[in-house]
Amino acid sequence: MKTTRKRYSADFKAKVALEAIRGDLTLAELAAKHGVHHTMIASWKRQAIDGMAGTFSGAGDAAKVISESEVEKLHAKIGQLVVELLICAEN
């Protein structure tokens, strides 16, 4: 029997990490509340804290993530330009 790993949305992770940062409940209490292992919550909390500096430094604007579809479009355009260049080089 193949089991798949549970995936959590970014919104859910942020919500749980924020609760962990607030510190109203222990990691064990948060784990029981949300059905997530406490080490995952600790990891999300650490990622959230590490990412905060980028939020205020403006680095987040410069490092926007490009979607996979945009990458595919760019690869297709590069391929088209390479073909055009090869055709022009033959003439």
Sequence and secondary structure as in RCSB ss.txt:
>XXXX:A:sequence
MKTTRKRYSADFKAKVALEAIRGDLTLAELAAKHGVHHTMIASWKRQAIDGMAGTFSGAGDAAKVISESEVEKLH
AKIGQLVVELLICAEN
>XXXX:A:secstr
         HHHHHHHHHHHHHTSS HHHHHHHHT  HHHHHHHHHHHHHHHHHHHHSHHHHT    HHHHHHHH
HHHHHHHHHHHHHHH 
